[in-house]
Amino acid sequence: MSWGISPKATNKEKLKAEMADYLNGLNSTGAIGYEVYSESFDVSMKLLDKMYELGKSEK
């Protein structure tokens, strides 16, 4: 589980926290620079929101 995320958080928020942790790890280790991290973070959070909404509508 991600640091700082409540066990009671929604599945959507848990996924977003996991993705944020992954991107932060890449940035922290120097695998990607801040500019790439920032852009990737913005795009991935929006994409996860869209994916979640799509999944709800396809049930």
DSSP file (Angstrom, degrees, kcal/mol; ACC not computed):
  #  RESIDUE AA STRUCTURE BP1 BP2  ACC     N-H-->O    O-->H-N    N-H-->O    O-->H-N    TCO  KAPPA ALPHA  PHI   PSI    X-CA   Y-CA   Z-CA
    1    1 A M              0   0    0      0, 0.0     2,-0.1     0, 0.0     3,-0.1   0.000 360.0 360.0 360.0 150.5    0.0    0.0    0.0
    2    2 A S    >   -     0   0    0     12,-0.1     3,-1.3     1,-0.1     2,-0.2  -0.361 360.0 -98.4 -73.2 150.0    1.1    3.5   -0.7
    3    3 A W  T 3  S+     0   0    0      1,-0.2    -1,-0.1    14,-0.1     3,-0.1  -0.467 105.8  12.3 -64.8 136.4    2.4    5.8    2.0
    4    4 A G  T 3  S+     0   0    0      1,-0.2     2,-0.5    -2,-0.2    -1,-0.2   0.506  94.4 122.0  78.6   4.7   -0.2    8.2    3.4
    5    5 A I    <   -     0   0    0     -3,-1.3    -1,-0.2     4,-0.0     9,-0.0  -0.878  62.3-123.4-103.9 132.0   -3.2    6.5    1.7
    6    6 A S    >   -     0   0    0     -2,-0.5     3,-1.9     1,-0.1    -4,-0.1  -0.413   9.9-130.8 -70.8 141.7   -5.9    5.3    4.0
    7    7 A P  T 3  S+     0   0    0      0, 0.0    -1,-0.1     0, 0.0     7,-0.1   0.735 111.9  58.2 -61.3 -19.7   -6.9    1.7    3.9
    8    8 A K  T 3  S+     0   0    0      2,-0.0     3,-0.1     3,-0.0    -2,-0.1   0.414  81.5 118.8 -89.8   1.5  -10.5    3.1    3.7
    9    9 A A  S <  S-     0   0    0     -3,-1.9    -4,-0.0     1,-0.1     5,-0.0  -0.257  74.8 -96.1 -64.8 155.5   -9.7    5.0    0.5
   10   10 A T     >  -     0   0    0      1,-0.1     4,-2.3     4,-0.0     5,-0.2  -0.284  31.5-111.0 -67.7 158.9  -11.6    4.2   -2.6
   11   11 A N  H  > S+     0   0    0      1,-0.2     4,-2.3     2,-0.2     5,-0.2   0.878 119.7  56.1 -58.0 -37.7  -10.1    1.7   -5.1
   12   12 A K  H  > S+     0   0    0      1,-0.2     4,-2.2     2,-0.2    -1,-0.2   0.929 108.6  45.4 -60.7 -46.5   -9.7    4.6   -7.5
   13   13 A E  H  > S+     0   0    0      1,-0.2     4,-2.2     2,-0.2    -1,-0.2   0.849 110.5  54.2 -68.2 -34.3   -7.7    6.7   -5.0
   14   14 A K  H  X S+     0   0    0     -4,-2.3     4,-2.1     2,-0.2    -1,-0.2   0.915 109.7  47.8 -64.8 -42.3   -5.5    3.6   -4.1
   15   15 A L  H  X S+     0   0    0     -4,-2.3     4,-2.3     2,-0.2    -2,-0.2   0.918 111.9  49.4 -63.1 -43.8   -4.7    3.1   -7.8
   16   16 A K  H  X S+     0   0    0     -4,-2.2     4,-2.4     1,-0.2    -1,-0.2   0.891 110.8  50.2 -64.5 -38.5   -3.8    6.8   -8.2
   17   17 A A  H  X S+     0   0    0     -4,-2.2     4,-2.3     2,-0.2    -1,-0.2   0.885 109.7  51.2 -66.2 -38.5   -1.6    6.7   -5.1
   18   18 A E  H  X S+     0   0    0     -4,-2.1     4,-2.1     2,-0.2    -2,-0.2   0.911 111.5  46.8 -65.4 -41.7    0.2    3.7   -6.4
   19   19 A M  H  X S+     0   0    0     -4,-2.3     4,-2.5     2,-0.2     5,-0.2   0.911 111.2  51.6 -65.8 -42.0    0.9    5.3   -9.8
   20   20 A A  H  X S+     0   0    0     -4,-2.4     4,-2.5     1,-0.2    -2,-0.2   0.896 109.5  50.5 -61.8 -40.5    2.0    8.5   -8.1
   21   21 A D  H  X S+     0   0    0     -4,-2.3     4,-2.3     2,-0.2    -1,-0.2   0.913 110.0  50.4 -63.0 -42.9    4.5    6.4   -5.9
   22   22 A Y  H  X S+     0   0    0     -4,-2.1     4,-2.0     2,-0.2    -2,-0.2   0.941 113.1  44.6 -61.1 -48.9    5.8    4.7   -9.0
   23   23 A L  H  X S+     0   0    0     -4,-2.5     4,-2.2     1,-0.2    -1,-0.2   0.893 112.2  52.6 -64.4 -39.5    6.4    8.0  -10.9
   24   24 A N  H  X S+     0   0    0     -4,-2.5     4,-3.0    -5,-0.2    -1,-0.2   0.893 107.3  53.0 -62.9 -39.1    8.0    9.6   -7.8
   25   25 A G  H  X S+     0   0    0     -4,-2.3     4,-1.9     2,-0.2     6,-0.3   0.907 108.2  49.9 -62.4 -42.1   10.3    6.6   -7.5
   26   26 A L  H  <>S+     0   0    0     -4,-2.0     5,-1.6     1,-0.2     6,-1.3   0.907 114.4  45.1 -61.9 -41.6   11.5    7.1  -11.1
   27   27 A N  H ><5S+     0   0    0     -4,-2.2     3,-1.0     4,-0.2    -2,-0.2   0.913 111.2  52.8 -68.2 -42.8   12.1   10.8  -10.4
   28   28 A S  H 3<5S+     0   0    0     -4,-3.0    -1,-0.2     1,-0.3    -2,-0.2   0.830 110.5  47.0 -64.1 -33.3   13.8   10.2   -7.1
   29   29 A T  T 3<5S-     0   0    0     -4,-1.9    -1,-0.3    -5,-0.2    -2,-0.2   0.504 114.7-114.1 -88.2  -3.9   16.3    7.7   -8.6
   30   30 A G  T < 5S+     0   0    0     -3,-1.0    -3,-0.2    -4,-0.4    -2,-0.1   0.554  80.4 126.8  84.3   7.6   17.1   10.0  -11.6
   31   31 A A  S   <S+     0   0    0     -5,-1.6     2,-0.3    -6,-0.3    -4,-0.2   0.831  83.4  17.5 -66.1 -30.7   15.5    7.6  -14.1
   32   32 A I  S    S-     0   0    0     -6,-1.3    -2,-0.3    -9,-0.1    -1,-0.1  -0.973  86.0-119.0-136.0 152.4   13.4   10.5  -15.3
   33   33 A G     >  -     0   0    0     -2,-0.3     4,-2.6    -3,-0.1     5,-0.2  -0.330  34.3-100.1 -84.2 171.8   13.8   14.2  -14.8
   34   34 A Y  H  > S+     0   0    0      1,-0.2     4,-3.2     2,-0.2     5,-0.2   0.877 120.4  55.5 -61.7 -39.3   11.3   16.5  -13.1
   35   35 A E  H  > S+     0   0    0      2,-0.2     4,-2.2     1,-0.2    -1,-0.2   0.929 112.2  42.3 -61.8 -45.1    9.9   17.8  -16.4
   36   36 A V  H  > S+     0   0    0      2,-0.2     4,-2.9     1,-0.2     5,-0.2   0.909 114.8  52.0 -66.6 -42.1    9.1   14.2  -17.5
   37   37 A Y  H  X S+     0   0    0     -4,-2.6     4,-2.7     2,-0.2    -2,-0.2   0.943 110.5  47.7 -57.2 -49.6    7.8   13.3  -14.1
   38   38 A S  H  X S+     0   0    0     -4,-3.2     4,-2.2     2,-0.2    -2,-0.2   0.920 115.2  43.8 -61.1 -46.8    5.5   16.3  -13.9
   39   39 A E  H  X S+     0   0    0     -4,-2.2     4,-2.5    -5,-0.2     5,-0.2   0.921 114.9  49.4 -65.6 -43.6    4.0   15.7  -17.4
   40   40 A S  H  X S+     0   0    0     -4,-2.9     4,-2.9     1,-0.2     5,-0.2   0.885 109.8  52.1 -62.8 -39.3    3.7   12.0  -16.8
   41   41 A F  H  X S+     0   0    0     -4,-2.7     4,-2.3    -5,-0.2     5,-0.2   0.949 111.3  45.8 -62.1 -50.0    2.0   12.6  -13.4
   42   42 A D  H  X S+     0   0    0     -4,-2.2     4,-1.7     1,-0.2    -2,-0.2   0.929 117.0  43.9 -60.4 -46.4   -0.6   15.0  -15.0
   43   43 A V  H  X S+     0   0    0     -4,-2.5     4,-2.5     1,-0.2    -2,-0.2   0.925 114.1  49.1 -66.3 -45.1   -1.3   12.7  -17.9
   44   44 A S  H  X S+     0   0    0     -4,-2.9     4,-2.7    -5,-0.2    -1,-0.2   0.874 109.2  51.3 -68.1 -36.3   -1.5    9.5  -15.9
   45   45 A M  H  X S+     0   0    0     -4,-2.3     4,-1.9    -5,-0.2    -1,-0.2   0.916 113.2  45.5 -66.3 -41.1   -3.9   10.9  -13.2
   46   46 A K  H  X S+     0   0    0     -4,-1.7     4,-2.2    -5,-0.2    -2,-0.2   0.901 113.5  50.6 -65.9 -40.2   -6.3   12.1  -15.9
   47   47 A L  H  X S+     0   0    0     -4,-2.5     4,-2.8     1,-0.2    -2,-0.2   0.909 108.4  51.1 -65.4 -42.4   -6.0    8.8  -17.7
   48   48 A L  H  X S+     0   0    0     -4,-2.7     4,-2.4     2,-0.2    -1,-0.2   0.895 109.3  51.4 -62.4 -39.2   -6.7    6.8  -14.6
   49   49 A D  H  X S+     0   0    0     -4,-1.9     4,-2.2     2,-0.2    -2,-0.2   0.932 112.5  45.8 -60.7 -45.6   -9.8    9.0  -14.0
   50   50 A K  H  X S+     0   0    0     -4,-2.2     4,-2.5     1,-0.2    -2,-0.2   0.904 112.5  50.6 -64.7 -41.8  -11.0    8.3  -17.5
   51   51 A M  H  X S+     0   0    0     -4,-2.8     4,-2.6     2,-0.2    -1,-0.2   0.906 109.9  50.4 -62.8 -42.0  -10.3    4.6  -17.2
   52   52 A Y  H  X S+     0   0    0     -4,-2.4     4,-2.0     2,-0.2    -1,-0.2   0.927 112.0  46.7 -63.0 -45.2  -12.2    4.4  -14.0
   53   53 A E  H  X S+     0   0    0     -4,-2.2     4,-1.8     2,-0.2    -2,-0.2   0.896 112.3  50.7 -64.9 -40.0  -15.2    6.1  -15.5
   54   54 A L  H  X S+     0   0    0     -4,-2.5     4,-1.2     1,-0.2    -2,-0.2   0.916 108.9  51.7 -63.1 -43.4  -15.1    3.9  -18.5
   55   55 A G  H  < S+     0   0    0     -4,-2.6     3,-0.3     1,-0.2     4,-0.2   0.883 108.9  50.6 -61.3 -39.2  -14.9    0.8  -16.4
   56   56 A K  H >< S+     0   0    0     -4,-2.0     3,-0.8     1,-0.2    -1,-0.2   0.878 110.7  49.1 -64.9 -37.7  -18.0    1.9  -14.4
   57   57 A S  H 3< S+     0   0    0     -4,-1.8    -1,-0.2     1,-0.2    -2,-0.2   0.685 105.5  57.9 -79.2 -16.5  -20.0    2.5  -17.6
   58   58 A E  T 3<        0   0    0     -4,-1.2    -1,-0.2    -3,-0.3    -2,-0.2   0.379 360.0 360.0 -94.7   4.6  -19.1   -0.9  -19.1
   59   59 A K    <         0   0    0     -3,-0.8    -1,-0.2    -4,-0.2    -2,-0.1   0.495 360.0 360.0 -70.3 360.0  -20.5   -3.0  -16.3
